[in-house]
Amino acid sequence: TKVTFMPDREIFPDTSFNYDTMHHRLKELAYLNPGATIVLVDERVGPDGKVKDKTFRYERGIAEYVEHLDASKTTLHDVVFLSGASDEGGFEVEIALQYTDSYNEMLLTFANNIRTVDGGTHLSGFKTALTRKMTAYARRAGLIKEKDPTPSGDDWREGLTAVVSVKLPEPQFEGQTKGKLRNTEVEGFVSQIVG
């Protein structure tokens, strides 16, 4: 597939393309679609007299995305990859996660390759299941005693890098920018996969 887009100057006040923005988005799409080859060519000649071009292809998809996000951090284990598909709703879920020695969490969520910056039901399902399963494991392993306070979800996500990607036939988003996924049935399915 080849897509050619020429912006109409009568509609768009600024018709210049930002290479860095395009580079970031197309690289992200290559991570979200394992095995797809995406080529970005900027035919404008740069100050060095050259044309920029970049080919993106990631065979392991979002698992490689998490490795890329954690490249400058000290990781505590290999990337964990989870996936599943539902027969009934037509949902597909992919999750890649890895803990680092950092204090910050980085959770990126996508619905049909659209970045949902405000999360939504897929993120809620992920957080709920992760907290529940980590707490249950810690109790079973004797890491949390009966009298100890139960760690919160924030505690379990400290140092976590995760990418949650769902694909569904009829996504429902909140707002014009599609920043938050609202499909309630996705929450339970993501939670089930994580569990």
MARGUBA-52284 format. One record per residue: residue in one letter; x, y, z of N, C-alpha, C in turn. Coordinates in steps of 0.001 Angstrom, whole numbers, padded with zeros to 6 digits, always signed. Example, Ala and Ser with C-alpha at 12.3 -4.5 7.8 and 13.67 -1.06 7.14 Angstrom:
2
A+013190-005690+007800+012300-004500+007800+013200-003300+007800;S+012850-002250+007080+013670-001060+007140+012900+000030+007870;
END
This chain:
195
T+000849-001175+000000+000000+000000+000000+000887+001228+000000;K+000553+002177-000823+001278+003438-000848+000266+004554-000668;V+000555+005454+000268-000338+006579+000519+000382+007863+000132;T-000259+008656-000707+000285+009959-001090-000702+011015-000632;F-000201+012000+000078-001068+013044+000625-000456+014393+000320;M-001205+015237-000347-000753+016593-000630-001749+017550+000015;P-001345+018289+001028-002279+019196+001700-002673+020373+000812;D-003928+020740+000878-004476+021854+000116-004194+023140+000884;R-003479+024060+000293-003104+025312+000956-004308+026198+001274;E-005424+025948+000604-006636+026717+000896-007308+026222+002180;I-007035+024981+002563-007642+024409+003765-006674+024449+004943;F-005412+024091+004695-004406+024034+005756-003525+025273+005700;P-003477+026058+006786-002650+027267+006773-001152+026943+006696;D-000739+025840+007314+000669+025448+007296+000762+024083+006618;T+001408+024042+005468+001481+022784+004718+002853+022129+004807;S+003676+022577+005732+004992+021939+005888+004859+020763+006844;F+005595+019702+006566+005569+018504+007396+006776+018497+008320;N+006563+018096+009569+007639+018000+010532+008190+016571+010489;Y+009432+016442+010055+010023+015113+009900+010051+014344+011220;D+010397+015008+012309+010481+014320+013600+009128+013762+014042;T+008054+014518+013806+006709+014047+014149+006346+012825+013320;M+006604+012897+012015+006314+011762+011120+007157+010543+011503;H+008429+010788+011800+009348+009712+012186+008821+008985+013419;H+008425+009748+014442+007935+009159+015688+006670+008334+015444;R+005710+008896+014714+004432+008207+014499+004598+006947+013639;L+005384+007010+012594+005553+005839+011737+006357+004742+012434;K+007311+005125+013262+008047+004138+014053+007102+003447+015031;E+006236+004225+015653+005238+003694+016578+004313+002705+015855;L+003857+003060+014652+002994+002172+013871+003706+000868+013508;A+004990+000938+013242+005750-000278+012923+005834-001194+014143;Y+005997-000619+015324+005992-001420+016553+004629-002085+016767;L+003553-001352+016478+002201-001842+016719+001739-002878+015688;N+002444-002970+014583+002085-003898+013504+003300-004744+013147;P+003613-005753+013959+004835-006533+013751+004902-007130+012351;G+006093-007043+011773+006326-007599+010446+006024-006641+009312;A+005324-005543+009575+005035-004561+008526+006271-003693+008304;T+006541-003386+007053+007652-002496+006715+007081-001136+006363;I+007544-000111+007056+007096+001260+006809+008319+002085+006441;V+008231+002773+005306+009352+003567+004812+008951+005035+004832;L+009797+005857+005433+009600+007306+005470+010703+007950+004649;V+010311+008711+003645+011286+009413+002814+010930+010897+002831;D+011875+011713+003251+011716+013160+003212+012574+013648+002053;E+011940+014023+000952+012668+014394-000261+013235+015805-000214;R+012949+016527+000862+013552+017852+001006+015040+017666+001312;V+015860+018395+000648+017303+018285+000864+017667+019054+002129;G+018338+018359+003058+018717+018959+004325+019962+019811+004208;P+020391+020428+005308+021583+021277+005306+022839+020515+004899;D+022826+019189+005111+023979+018375+004742+023938+017959+003268;G+022897+018444+002541+022784+018125+001121+022187+016753+000842;K+021638+016115+001864+021098+014767+001697+019593+014728+001919;V+018977+013692+001370+017567+013407+001577+017474+012414+002737;K+016497+012605+003627+016336+011681+004756+015419+010537+004350;D+015822+009313+004695+014899+008193+004561+015178+007193+005667;K+014110+006546+006099+014206+005610+007214+013206+004487+006978;T+013662+003262+007222+012787+002094+007121+012577+001522+008515;F+011316+001276+008850+010963+000708+010151+010366-000682+009941;R+010844-001650+010708+010280-003006+010686+010673-003685+011994;Y+009678-004167+012720+009925-004819+014001+009171-006141+014023;E+009903-007223+014037+009292-008557+013984+008573-008904+015291;R+009076-008394+016422+008484-008734+017721+007563-007639+018253;G+007267-006655+017434+006274-005634+017753+006492-004882+019041;I+005443-004861+019883+005499-004033+021087+006502-004538+022118;A+006915-005802+022019+007988-006278+022910+009266-005494+022607;E+009528-005252+021327+010684-004437+020950+010479-002975+021334;Y+009230-002522+021305+008924-001147+021710+009312-000940+023175;V+008930-001881+024033+009273-001782+025456+010793-001816+025628;E+011481-002684+024896+012954-002714+024966+013539-001365+024564;H+012971-000752+023529+013425+000571+023080+013191+001626+024177;L+012001+001591+024789+011678+002568+025841+012582+002416+027062;D+013026+001181+027319+013860+000903+028490+015353+000837+028172;A+015743+001214+026983+017139+001065+026546+018135+001769+027465;S+017762+002896+028035+018697+003645+028883+018506+003336+030375;K+017660+002355+030685+017376+002019+032085+017981+000662+032432;T+018103+000412+033717+018533-000909+034179+017281-001763+034338;T+017167-002794+033505+015986-003650+033537+016188-004784+034535;L+015074-005268+035086+015132-006311+036102+014841-007700+035538;H+014344-007775+034305+014027-009058+033671+013773-008827+032190;D+013634-009898+031444+013290-009789+030024+011853-009295+029890;V+011521-008793+028720+010170-008313+028456+009187-009483+028522;V+008072-009262+029215+006983-010243+029278+005954-009829+028233;F+005566-010774+027368+004605-010490+026303+003366-011354+026502;L+002194-010726+026492+000918-011413+026640+000040-011061+025448;S-000735-012021+024980-001663-011712+023892-002847-012653+023945;G-003917-012221+023327-005106-013055+023255-006109-012448+022304;A-007011-013290+021835-008083-012847+020946-009391-013457+021438;S-010468-012688+021320-011771-013195+021757-012562-013647+020541;D-013200-014777+020668-014024-015293+019578-015309-014483+019437;E-015876-014064+020552-017180-013395+020535-017115-011928+020092;G-016289-011132+020749-016289-009696+020476-015376-009259+019347;G-014532-010162+018871-013584-009783+017827-012444-008925+018342;F-012121-009052+019641-011046-008259+020229-009715-008974+020086;E-008669-008199+019941-007300-008701+020031-006568-007822+021027;V-005787-008445+021885-005045-007708+022903-003594-008148+022858;E-002691-007186+022905-001262-007446+023064-000755-006555+024178;I+000035-007145+025060+000602-006396+026183+002066-006800+026309;A+002932-005818+026438+004345-006072+026711+004705-005248+027937;L+005436-005878+028872+005798-005150+030085+007165-005583+030591;Q+007777-004662+031310+009093-004914+031882+009300-003960+033054;Y+009883-004498+034127+010212-003665+035284+011660-003212+035193;T+011886-001988+035665+013225-001411+035722+013498-000959+037152;D+014713-000486+037393+015025+000014+038731+014598+001472+038923;S+013846+001999+037977+013353+003372+038038+012192+003478+039032;Y+011882+004683+039455+010738+004904+040340+009480+005237+039541;N+009659+005599+038286+008537+006055+037467+007911+004906+036697;E+006628+005042+036412+005954+004092+035543+005748+004749+034181;M+005750+003935+033128+005457+004424+031788+004471+003439+031166;L+003224+003872+031029+002179+003032+030455+001663+003705+029188;L+001836+003046+028048+001335+003562+026778+000204+002657+026323;T-000916+003270+025932-002067+002481+025504-002505+002885+024104;F-002993+001879+023360-003432+002092+021984-004711+001314+021735;A-005583+001880+020918-006788+001190+020456-006832+001352+018945;N-006768+000237+018231-006726+000248+016763-005616+001172+016244;N-004456+001058+016867-003248+001819+016513-003338+003307+016826;I-004390+003745+017510-004540+005142+017911-004088+005263+019357;R-003177+006174+019611-002675+006377+020975-003777+006977+021829;T-004111+006305+022903-005134+006794+023828-004404+007394+025034;V-004089+008678+024915-003266+009338+025927-003929+009396+027295;D-005261+009332+027323-005976+009363+028597-006399+007969+029050;G-005891+006942+028380-006169+005565+028793-007550+005118+028390;G-008281+004610+029372-009620+004113+029103-009804+002730+029687;T-010770+002005+029152-011138+000708+029719-010034-000329+029579;H-009244-000273+028518-008139-001234+028371-007072-001006+029435;L-006812+000258+029768-005843+000566+030819-006389+000166+032189;S-007675+000415+032428-008292+000025+033707-008208-001480+033913;G-008516-002247+032864-008437-003702+032951-007033-004181+033250;F-006048-003547+032627-004645-003899+032863-004242-003617+034305;K-004526-002406+034774-004130-002014+036133-004802-002891+037193;T-006088-003127+037017-006836-003928+037996-006262-005340+038106;A-006060-005987+036963-005565-007364+036973-004133-007442+037488;L-003289-006496+037096-001902-006493+037554-001842-006371+039078;T-002594-005433+039624-002618-005231+041080-003126-006484+041792;R-004220-007038+041303-004818-008222+041927-003857-009414+041885;K-003245-009677+040742-002370-010846+040596-001058-010686+041353;M-000498-009494+041349+000756-009267+042078+000526-009401+043590;T-000587-008870+044069-000908-008977+045490-001133-010441+045880;A-001877-011168+045060-002145-012585+045344-000847-013384+045359;Y+000032-013120+044401+001310-013832+044366+002159-013511+045607;A+002221-012235+045953+003029-011819+047100+002520-012460+048398;R+001216-012583+048549+000650-013245+049733+000984-014738+049722;R+000800-015394+048571+001088-016826+048451+002551-017136+048728;A+003431-016253+048262+004868-016461+048427+005368-016023+049805;G+004471-015473+050625+004861-015044+051964+005601-013722+051990;L+005534-012974+050912+006196-011667+050858+005381-010594+051577;I+004073-010819+051672+003188-009931+052422+002532-010787+053501;K+002709-010395+054731+002101-011112+055857+000676-010611+056067;E-000103-011363+056813-001506-011011+057062-001653-009623+057676;K-000731-009246+058559-000852-007970+059265-000263-006801+058463;D+000481-007113+057403+001096-006058+056586+000032-005320+055772;P+000246-004020+055546-000685-003303+054662-000532-003822+053224;T-001618-003854+052510-001594-004320+051122-001039-003212+050236;P-000041-003522+049383+000489-002503+048471-000609-002014+047515;S-000526-000767+047147-001508-000193+046221-001085-000493+044776;G-001967-000176+043855-001640-000331+042442-000428+000503+042051;D-000328+001715+042608+000830+002578+042331+002123+001901+042783;D+002065+001214+043923+003256+000501+044420+003690-000578+043429;W+002728-001340+042915+003052-002434+041997+003534-001926+040640;R+003151-000715+040265+003552-000188+038953+004834+000638+039001;E+005422+000786+040160+006666+001556+040258+007748+000875+039426;G+008334+001622+038506+009400+001083+037659+008907+000274+036467;L+007600+000237+036258+007023-000564+035182+006958+000222+033880;T+007362-000432+032803+007140+000078+031457+006214-000921+030782;A+005097-000439+030237+004146-001345+029594+003503-000679+028384;V+003229-001497+027384+002466-001060+026219+001265-001993+026117;V+000071-001404+026085-001172-002163+025964-001824-001748+024647;S-002001-002721+023759-002597-002448+022454-003796-003355+022252;V-004952-002750+021968-006150-003527+021676-006627-003194+020263;K-007204-004203+019634-007824-003991+018329-009245-004517+018456;L-010206-003702+018045-011599-004062+018187-012404-003510+017030;P-013527-004176+016688-014274-003787+015503-014959-002423+015589;E-015491-002062+016740-016211-000793+016859-015762-000022+018096;P-014603+000635+018010-014124+001374+019186-014995+002596+019468;Q-015186+002853+020752-015910+004045+021191-014931+004893+021982;F-014715+006101+021509-013758+006996+022146-014489+008141+022819;E-013817+008722+023794-014327+009900+024479-013609+011109+023910;G-014346+012085+023453-013756+013331+022978-013317+013298+021521;Q-013089+014485+020984-012684+014654+019592-011319+014046+019291;T-010410+014094+020258-009032+013649+020010-008849+012146+020212;K-009920+011432+020544-009870+009985+020754-008857+009607+021831;G-008809+010413+022878-007822+010216+023934-008139+009115+024924;K-009405+008644+024944-009792+007665+025953-010763+006655+025347;L-010458+005359+025537-011320+004290+025039-012435+004039+026045;R-013684+003874+025552-014831+003710+026445-015505+002343+026344;N-015098+001452+025468-015757+000142+025328-015628-000653+026620;T-016731-000819+027345-016691-001471+028659-016300-002941+028574;E-016688-003621+027502-016375-005046+027373-014874-005318+027225;V-014114-004326+026830-012669-004482+026666-011972-004612+028017;E-012490-003930+029023-011869-003947+030353-011754-005371+030900;G-012846-006103+030867-012838-007476+031375-011944-008393+030563;F-011919-008190+029251-011101-009056+028406-009613-008812+028653;V-009204-007556+028748-007801-007245+029044-007434-007799+030421;S-008317-007642+031389-008081-008155+032730-007902-009660+032704;Q-008696-010344+031910-008602-011800+031780-007254-012216+031191;I-006786-011524+030170-005500-011843+029536-004361-011638+030527;V-004391-010529+031257-003340-010252+032238-003375-011303+033363;G-004592-011668+033782-004732-012663+034840-004134-013984+034442;
END
